[in-house]
Amino acid sequence: MKAQTAFIIGIIAAIIIAVFAVLNVESVPVNLLVVKAQWPLILVILGSVLLGAIVAGMMSLMKVMQLNAEIKRLRTAKQANADQPDESSRQKKDMKKQSH
């Protein structure tokens, strides 16, 4: 069911993009510092969207990597703490020994 929904959303998005492309075919001047060119407006828009998505994806990936490193650090600390009995468990054992 999820695959069908994703497929239908993809088809709708493709149709919207196709209509958008047909409506924005006029050439616009693009200044890339050293080079000046005339490109169709749809290419400029789609290129900007693609570049923005790449930058956002890279930033998201960096955040995920930071969180994974934090998880690893916390798991290591948890394991180290689990290997060492804490003070309260020692006190409980001592109390049990004294009561017998």
N, C-alpha and C positions, 0 to 999 in steps of 0.2 A: 504494500500500500504506500509506503514512504517513497519507493522508487517511482511509482506512478505519479505521485504528487510532485516530486522533484522534476520529472519529465515534463509534466504539464506546465509547471512554472517556467521551466527552461524554454519551452516552445513559445509561451506568452512573451517572455523577455526577448527572445530572438525576433519575434514579430514587431515588438515595440522598437527595438534597435534598428531593424530594417526600415521601418517607417521614418524614424528619426534620421537615418542616413540619407534617405531620399529627399527629405525636407532640408537638409543642410549640405548641399553639394557645392555651393559657391566657394570660390577660392578666397583665402584670406592671407595677408602677408604675415610671415612668421620670421622674427628676428632672433637668430641663435648666436648672438654676440658677433661672430665674424661673418657668418653666412646669412643672407636674406633669401627667403624662398616663398613661393606661393603654394599653399597646400589647401586641400578641401577642408572646410570647417569641421566635418565629421571626424577626419583623421586627427585634427588638433584636439578636439574634445575627447575622443576615445584614447588618444595617447596620454592626455592629462589624467584621465580616470585610471588608466593602467598604471601609470607612474605613481599615482597616489595610493593605489591598492598595493603596489610592491613596497612602498615605504611603510605603509600601515602594517603589512604582513611582517616585514622585517622587525619593526618595533614590537609587535606582538610576540614574535619568536624570541626576541631578546628577553622579554618579560617572562615567558614560559621557562626559558633556560635559567633565569634567576630564581624562579620559584622552585624548579626542580633541584637546584643546588641547595636551596634552603631546606627542602624536604629531606634531602640526603643528609645534610648536617644535623637536622633534628633527629632523624632516625639513628644516626651514629651516637648522638648524645643520649638518646633514650636507651639504646642498647648498653652503653657504658654505665648508665644509672641502674639498669636492670641487673647488671653483673655484680654491682656493689649493694649489699643489703643496706637499707636505710636505717636510721637511728630508731624509728618507731618499731620496726620489726624486731630489732635486737632487744628493745625494752619488753616487747610482748613475750619473746622467748625467755628472757630472764624472769619475768613474772610467772610464767608457767613453771619454770624450774623451782622457783621459790615456793609456789603453792603445793608442790608435790612433796 
